[in-house]
Amino acid sequence: MRKEYDFSNSVKNPYAKKVKQQITIRIDSDTVNYFKTLAEQSGMAYQTLMNSYLSDCAVRHVKPQVSWQ
């Protein structure tokens, strides 16, 4: 390993601003199982699939339909 490296010609990571934030969230097990099933069918990780769906909702400004009973 070198003692010094020259980074003068390096390029900044274009994805650095798109860092994901880790959170804790409680989701119904039926919902998680639904996304796990979809993930198996698509070959995608279920958390990635959930993130993709939520991101799409945010981009399209989809508001949830909530009715309290």
Residue frames as a rotation matrix with the C-alpha (Angstrom) as fourth column:
MET 1
0.582 0.813 0.000 0.00
0.813 -0.582 0.000 0.00
0.000 0.000 -1.000 0.00
ARG 2
-0.103 -0.612 0.784 1.28
0.550 -0.692 -0.468 3.46
0.829 0.383 0.408 -0.84
LYS 3
-0.598 -0.156 -0.786 2.03
0.770 -0.384 -0.509 6.06
-0.223 -0.910 0.350 1.81
GLU 4
-0.429 0.456 -0.780 0.28
-0.218 -0.890 -0.400 8.75
-0.876 -0.002 0.482 -0.23
TYR 5
-0.204 0.450 0.870 -2.27
0.908 0.418 -0.003 8.81
-0.365 0.789 -0.494 -3.02
ASP 6
-0.955 -0.120 -0.272 -2.87
0.003 -0.919 0.393 11.58
-0.297 0.375 0.878 -5.55
PHE 7
-0.202 0.964 0.174 -6.57
0.843 0.262 -0.471 12.49
-0.499 0.051 -0.865 -5.70
SER 8
-0.545 -0.076 -0.835 -6.08
-0.088 -0.985 0.148 15.72
-0.833 0.154 0.531 -7.66
ASN 9
-0.823 0.242 -0.514 -7.70
-0.543 -0.067 0.837 14.21
0.169 0.968 0.187 -10.78
SER 10
-0.855 0.518 0.024 -10.50
0.467 0.791 -0.395 12.41
-0.224 -0.327 -0.918 -8.96
VAL 11
-0.601 0.761 0.244 -14.18
-0.177 -0.424 0.888 12.86
0.779 0.491 0.389 -9.76
LYS 12
-0.690 0.430 0.582 -16.85
-0.685 -0.127 -0.717 13.40
-0.235 -0.894 0.382 -7.11
ASN 13
-0.866 0.451 0.217 -19.39
0.453 0.890 -0.045 10.63
-0.214 0.060 -0.975 -6.65
PRO 14
-0.783 0.597 0.175 -22.56
-0.319 -0.627 0.710 11.72
0.534 0.501 0.682 -8.53
TYR 15
0.046 0.841 -0.539 -24.71
0.237 0.515 0.824 9.55
0.970 -0.166 -0.175 -6.26
ALA 16
-0.777 -0.471 -0.418 -23.47
0.487 -0.028 -0.873 10.98
0.399 -0.882 0.251 -2.98
LYS 17
-0.811 0.513 0.281 -26.49
-0.576 -0.786 -0.224 13.29
0.106 -0.344 0.933 -2.63
LYS 18
0.091 0.891 -0.446 -28.89
-0.696 0.377 0.611 10.35
0.712 0.255 0.654 -3.03
VAL 19
-0.878 -0.453 -0.155 -27.88
-0.188 0.624 -0.758 8.67
0.440 -0.637 -0.633 0.22
LYS 20
0.070 0.938 -0.339 -30.69
0.130 0.329 0.935 6.74
0.989 -0.110 -0.099 1.84
GLN 21
-0.403 -0.096 0.910 -31.77
-0.808 -0.431 -0.403 7.44
0.431 -0.897 0.096 5.39
GLN 22
-0.667 0.146 -0.730 -32.23
0.306 0.948 -0.090 4.53
0.679 -0.284 -0.677 7.75
ILE 23
-0.354 0.640 0.683 -35.48
-0.845 -0.531 0.060 4.67
0.401 -0.556 0.728 9.75
THR 24
-0.973 0.224 0.049 -37.51
0.172 0.855 -0.489 2.41
-0.152 -0.467 -0.871 12.00
ILE 25
-0.480 0.859 -0.180 -41.10
-0.857 -0.415 0.305 1.87
0.187 0.301 0.935 10.90
ARG 26
-0.645 0.375 0.666 -43.85
-0.113 0.815 -0.568 -0.50
-0.756 -0.441 -0.483 11.93
ILE 27
-0.452 0.467 -0.760 -45.61
-0.874 -0.061 0.483 -2.14
0.179 0.882 0.436 8.98
ASP 28
0.464 0.722 0.513 -48.32
-0.760 0.622 -0.188 -4.78
-0.454 -0.303 0.838 9.09
SER 29
-0.398 -0.660 0.637 -46.97
-0.263 0.748 0.609 -8.27
-0.879 0.075 -0.471 8.47
ASP 30
0.378 0.604 0.702 -49.52
0.572 0.444 -0.690 -8.77
-0.728 0.662 -0.178 5.65
THR 31
0.937 -0.065 -0.344 -48.11
-0.265 -0.774 -0.576 -5.72
-0.229 0.630 -0.742 3.87
VAL 32
0.003 -1.000 0.026 -44.52
-0.835 0.012 0.550 -6.90
-0.550 -0.024 -0.835 4.29
ASN 33
-0.278 -0.049 0.959 -45.47
0.163 0.982 0.097 -10.38
-0.947 0.183 -0.265 3.03
TYR 34
0.783 0.599 0.165 -47.20
0.310 -0.145 -0.940 -8.81
-0.539 0.787 -0.299 0.02
PHE 35
0.708 -0.579 -0.404 -44.04
-0.699 -0.657 -0.283 -6.93
-0.102 0.483 -0.870 -0.93
LYS 36
-0.252 -0.798 0.547 -41.88
-0.602 0.572 0.557 -9.99
-0.757 -0.189 -0.625 -0.27
THR 37
0.181 0.418 0.890 -44.05
0.458 0.765 -0.452 -12.00
-0.870 0.490 -0.053 -2.70
LEU 38
0.981 0.165 -0.100 -43.80
0.008 -0.548 -0.836 -9.24
-0.193 0.820 -0.539 -5.32
ALA 39
0.341 -0.933 -0.115 -40.05
-0.862 -0.359 0.359 -9.09
-0.377 -0.023 -0.926 -4.73
GLU 40
-0.222 -0.382 0.897 -39.65
-0.068 0.924 0.377 -12.82
-0.973 0.023 -0.231 -5.37
GLN 41
0.556 0.546 0.626 -41.59
0.585 0.277 -0.762 -12.47
-0.590 0.791 -0.165 -8.63
SER 42
0.989 -0.142 -0.034 -39.55
-0.132 -0.768 -0.627 -9.49
0.063 0.624 -0.779 -9.80
GLY 43
0.448 -0.877 -0.174 -36.15
0.782 0.479 -0.398 -10.67
0.432 0.042 0.901 -8.52
MET 44
-0.098 -0.392 0.915 -35.75
-0.113 -0.909 -0.401 -7.47
0.989 -0.143 0.045 -6.52
ALA 45
-0.836 -0.205 -0.509 -35.16
0.471 0.206 -0.858 -7.10
0.280 -0.957 -0.075 -2.77
TYR 46
0.082 0.991 -0.110 -38.42
0.932 -0.037 0.361 -6.35
0.353 -0.132 -0.926 -0.97
GLN 47
0.157 -0.056 -0.986 -37.05
0.641 -0.754 0.144 -3.25
-0.752 -0.654 -0.082 0.79
THR 48
-0.867 -0.473 -0.159 -35.87
0.148 -0.548 0.823 -1.87
-0.477 0.690 0.545 -2.56
LEU 49
-0.597 0.729 0.335 -39.30
0.627 0.163 0.762 -2.59
0.500 0.665 -0.554 -4.01
MET 50
0.313 0.708 -0.633 -41.03
0.943 -0.310 0.119 -0.81
-0.112 -0.634 -0.765 -1.12
ASN 51
-0.246 -0.499 -0.831 -38.69
0.363 -0.842 0.398 2.17
-0.899 -0.204 0.389 -1.49
SER 52
-0.957 -0.105 0.269 -39.35
0.285 -0.200 0.937 2.29
-0.045 0.974 0.221 -5.22
TYR 53
-0.171 0.978 0.118 -43.11
0.855 0.087 0.511 2.28
0.490 0.188 -0.851 -4.66
LEU 54
0.381 0.294 -0.877 -42.97
0.796 -0.587 0.149 4.98
-0.471 -0.754 -0.457 -1.98
SER 55
-0.601 -0.666 -0.442 -40.65
0.276 -0.692 0.668 7.11
-0.751 0.279 0.599 -4.13
ASP 56
-0.796 0.375 0.475 -43.08
0.508 -0.014 0.861 6.83
0.330 0.927 -0.179 -7.04
CYS 57
0.247 0.922 -0.298 -45.95
0.945 -0.162 0.283 7.92
0.213 -0.352 -0.911 -4.79
ALA 58
0.108 -0.287 -0.952 -43.92
0.569 -0.767 0.296 10.91
-0.815 -0.574 0.081 -3.58
VAL 59
-0.877 -0.480 0.023 -43.01
0.269 -0.450 0.852 11.98
-0.398 0.753 0.524 -7.13
ARG 60
-0.612 0.716 0.335 -46.65
0.464 -0.018 0.885 11.76
0.640 0.697 -0.322 -8.25
HIS 61
-0.842 0.237 0.485 -47.88
-0.494 -0.701 -0.515 13.46
0.218 -0.673 0.707 -5.03
VAL 62
-0.177 0.765 -0.620 -50.20
0.099 0.640 0.762 10.55
0.979 0.074 -0.189 -4.24
LYS 63
-0.529 0.093 0.843 -52.09
-0.805 -0.370 -0.464 11.15
0.269 -0.924 0.271 -1.01
PRO 64
-0.953 0.171 -0.251 -53.36
0.223 0.955 -0.194 8.19
0.206 -0.241 -0.948 1.01
GLN 65
-0.131 0.970 0.203 -57.07
-0.435 -0.240 0.868 7.71
0.891 0.026 0.454 1.40
VAL 66
-0.919 -0.223 -0.325 -57.56
0.204 0.437 -0.876 7.35
0.337 -0.871 -0.356 5.14
SER 67
0.036 0.942 0.334 -60.90
-0.418 -0.290 0.861 6.87
0.908 -0.171 0.383 6.86
TRP 68
-0.922 -0.337 0.189 -60.95
-0.281 0.248 -0.927 6.59
0.266 -0.908 -0.323 10.64
GLN 69
-0.072 0.932 -0.355 -63.74
-0.072 0.350 0.934 4.47
0.995 0.093 0.042 12.01
